[in-house]
Amino acid sequence: MIKELDIITLTRDIQEHGLTKGRQGAVVHCYHDTKGFEVEFVDDAGENSNVLTLEQSDIRLDRITLQTQVVELLNYLPEDLLSEVRDFAEFLQQKQSRKAG
């Protein structure tokens, strides 16, 4: 689930604002229906910004940022909970494999 302050990646070009697929932005507001998001994009100099209202299909969580956040959370878990997380991740992997196969 996408939430405020998450780093996202555009899934399509938005030519009228000079933004291309793959551009990263920060979620500054999530609408209650979780279908709309206000996302801020800054230029390479970190100055000029665009805040756009986008739909869920326009964005996805940035994978590297998400992985970093998960690792940070794991660092604070006791060993018994860490093994539960591993078991759950393995379950999800098997589920995904069955779905793909």
N, C-alpha and C positions, 0 to 999 in steps of 0.2 A: 504494500500500500504506500502510495506517495504521500508525504507529509511536508509541512512547512519547513523550509531551510534545506530540503533535500536537493542534491545536485542531480539534474536531469540531462538527458541528451535528446535533441530533436530527432524525430523519426522521419521528417520530411523537410523539404525546402520551404521557406516562407519568403518568397522573392520580394514581396512588397516592403519587407523590412531588412532585406539584404542578409538573411540568415539561411544557412545551408544545413542540410541533414548532417547530424553528427555534432553540431554546435552545442556547447554546454551552457546551462543557465541554472539559476537558483529559484526554487519555488518560494514565493513570498506570501502567497495566500492560497488556501484550499477552500473551495466552496463546499457547503454542507452536503450536497448531493455526491461529492467526490468525483464528479464528472468534469468539473472545470477547475482550472488552476491559473493563478496569476504567476507568470514566470519572468524574472528579470535576466536580461542578457546585457553584458558589457562588451565594449570593443577590446581589442588586443592590448590597448594602453590602459585598460581598466577605468575608462572615463565615461564616454557616451553610453547611456543605457536605454534599452527599450524594455518596457513592461507590457507583456502581451497576455491576453486571456486565451488559454489553449485548452483543448480537450485531451482526455486520457490517451486517445489514439495518436496525438501529436508528439507525445513525449514518452520516455521510458527512464527508469532509474539508471544512473550511471553505474555500470558493473564494478569498476575498480573502486569507486567511492563506497559502494555498498559492501564489497568484500572487506575493505579496510575497517568499516564500521563494525562488521560482524566479528572480525579478529579482535578489535578493541574490546567488544563485549565479552568475548570468550576469555580474555585475559583475567577477568574478574570473577569467573565462575569457579566454585570448588570442583574438585576432581569428579565427584559423583554426578554432578550436573553436567559437567563437560562430557562425560561418557554418554549421558542421555542425549545430548546434542549430536554427538557422533552417530549414535544409533538412529536418531531421527533423520539425519542427513543421508545415511545409508538407505533408510526406508524410502525417502523421497527419490533417491537415485534409482533404486529398483523400480519404483512406480513409473518414473520417467522412461526407463528402459522398456518396460512392458508396453507403455503407451506408444513408443516409437516403433516397436517391433511388431 
